[in-house]
Amino acid sequence: MAEDETGEVPKLPPDARLESLDQRLDRVQQAEAKRTRRAEGDPGSIAGRLVLNQLIGGPLGGGVVGWLLDRWLGTAPWLMLILMFVGFAGGVINIFRISSKSAGSNRRDG
């Protein structure tokens, strides 16, 4: 652009289309921020879901793997029972990890 005598680039008049676009973009960004905040949830409910997943998934996964090994090796029901308890123990260990993380973040926040 051409510079005027003071060395500054002259300002162009505001364009109504650009202002309208900026306003619409701001509205969409605010709506997206609200939607993502609502989808994330609070840290307590997230920790609760993680605990529930560990209590269900650990024994269930161990039981399924044990059942498959029992069918393959012909040792029914021993491997299924052992791996269910191993899965439960792993889930409890993970619950302790989750609770220590959430307790640590609560101490820092408060």
Kinemage of the C-alpha trace (Angstrom):
@kinemage 1
@onewidth
@group {chain A} dominant
@subgroup {mainchain}
@vectorlist {calphas} color= white
{ca met a 1} P 0.000 0.000 0.000
{ca ala a 2} L 1.045 3.545 -0.492
{ca glu a 3} L 2.325 5.403 2.513
{ca asp a 4} L 1.289 8.941 3.294
{ca glu a 5} L 3.656 11.769 4.243
{ca thr a 6} L 3.956 10.654 7.892
{ca gly a 7} L 5.182 7.209 6.911
{ca glu a 8} L 2.082 5.410 8.160
{ca val a 9} L -0.175 3.196 6.110
{ca pro a 10} L -3.597 4.849 5.842
{ca lys a 11} L -6.377 2.967 7.619
{ca leu a 12} L -9.086 1.484 5.500
{ca pro a 13} L -12.736 2.019 6.402
{ca pro a 14} L -14.238 -0.911 8.361
{ca asp a 15} L -15.974 -3.526 6.266
{ca ala a 16} L -19.438 -4.521 7.509
{ca arg a 17} L -19.007 -8.043 6.143
{ca leu a 18} L -15.846 -8.609 8.171
{ca glu a 19} L -17.476 -7.291 11.340
{ca ser a 20} L -20.453 -9.593 10.785
{ca leu a 21} L -18.102 -12.514 10.231
{ca asp a 22} L -16.193 -11.689 13.437
{ca gln a 23} L -19.440 -11.571 15.421
{ca arg a 24} L -20.644 -14.893 14.035
{ca leu a 25} L -17.251 -16.465 14.703
{ca asp a 26} L -17.320 -15.234 18.307
{ca arg a 27} L -20.809 -16.714 18.830
{ca val a 28} L -19.752 -20.067 17.398
{ca gln a 29} L -16.595 -20.156 19.545
{ca gln a 30} L -18.603 -19.380 22.693
{ca ala a 31} L -21.136 -22.098 21.880
{ca glu a 32} L -18.312 -24.589 21.261
{ca ala a 33} L -16.667 -23.663 24.575
{ca lys a 34} L -19.963 -24.263 26.429
{ca arg a 35} L -20.463 -27.602 24.694
{ca thr a 36} L -16.977 -28.893 25.487
{ca arg a 37} L -17.205 -27.757 29.126
{ca arg a 38} L -20.468 -29.639 29.523
{ca ala a 39} L -19.073 -32.767 27.829
{ca glu a 40} L -15.961 -32.894 30.024
{ca gly a 41} L -17.786 -32.992 33.352
{ca asp a 42} L -16.340 -32.369 36.762
{ca pro a 43} L -13.228 -34.188 37.996
{ca gly a 44} L -15.185 -36.144 40.620
{ca ser a 45} L -17.496 -37.764 38.109
{ca ile a 46} L -14.562 -38.562 35.814
{ca ala a 47} L -12.726 -40.270 38.681
{ca gly a 48} L -15.909 -42.140 39.605
{ca arg a 49} L -16.300 -43.472 36.084
{ca leu a 50} L -12.662 -44.563 36.044
{ca val a 51} L -13.121 -46.426 39.335
{ca leu a 52} L -16.253 -48.153 38.040
{ca asn a 53} L -14.462 -49.148 34.847
{ca gln a 54} L -11.600 -50.655 36.845
{ca leu a 55} L -13.953 -52.595 39.147
{ca ile a 56} L -15.840 -54.060 36.205
{ca gly a 57} L -13.152 -54.310 33.535
{ca gly a 58} L -10.393 -55.915 35.603
{ca pro a 59} L -12.254 -59.020 36.784
{ca leu a 60} L -14.236 -59.291 33.546
{ca gly a 61} L -11.110 -59.144 31.392
{ca gly a 62} L -9.282 -61.610 33.605
{ca gly a 63} L -12.275 -63.939 33.599
{ca val a 64} L -12.581 -63.922 29.816
{ca val a 65} L -8.872 -64.544 29.289
{ca gly a 66} L -8.920 -67.279 31.953
{ca trp a 67} L -11.980 -68.920 30.407
{ca leu a 68} L -10.310 -68.975 26.995
{ca leu a 69} L -7.116 -70.446 28.459
{ca asp a 70} L -9.154 -73.031 30.403
{ca arg a 71} L -10.873 -74.165 27.228
{ca trp a 72} L -7.557 -74.347 25.391
{ca leu a 73} L -5.633 -76.104 28.183
{ca gly a 74} L -8.502 -78.094 29.707
{ca thr a 75} L -7.961 -76.758 33.232
{ca ala a 76} L -11.507 -75.455 33.848
{ca pro a 77} L -12.328 -73.446 36.052
{ca trp a 78} L -8.969 -72.787 37.732
{ca leu a 79} L -7.330 -70.322 35.344
{ca met a 80} L -10.556 -68.367 35.021
{ca leu a 81} L -10.832 -68.004 38.793
{ca ile a 82} L -7.163 -67.133 39.240
{ca leu a 83} L -7.176 -64.531 36.477
{ca met a 84} L -10.438 -63.027 37.751
{ca phe a 85} L -8.790 -62.428 41.114
{ca val a 86} L -5.666 -61.080 39.417
{ca gly a 87} L -7.875 -58.712 37.411
{ca phe a 88} L -9.663 -57.628 40.573
{ca ala a 89} L -6.338 -56.985 42.320
{ca gly a 90} L -5.104 -54.975 39.329
{ca gly a 91} L -8.318 -52.961 39.372
{ca val a 92} L -7.941 -52.204 43.082
{ca ile a 93} L -4.341 -51.085 42.542
{ca asn a 94} L -5.470 -48.802 39.733
{ca ile a 95} L -8.236 -47.415 41.970
{ca phe a 96} L -5.608 -46.478 44.555
{ca arg a 97} L -3.644 -44.697 41.809
{ca ile a 98} L -6.743 -42.835 40.635
{ca ser a 99} L -7.670 -41.795 44.161
{ca ser a 100} L -4.157 -40.578 44.941
{ca lys a 101} L -4.124 -38.490 41.741
{ca ser a 102} L -7.497 -36.913 42.510
{ca ala a 103} L -6.512 -36.303 46.147
{ca gly a 104} L -3.289 -34.649 44.999
{ca ser a 105} L -5.116 -32.350 42.599
{ca asn a 106} L -7.641 -31.415 45.326
{ca arg a 107} L -4.809 -30.415 47.674
{ca arg a 108} L -3.269 -28.162 45.052
{ca asp a 109} L -6.611 -26.531 44.208
{ca gly a 110} L -7.616 -25.847 47.804
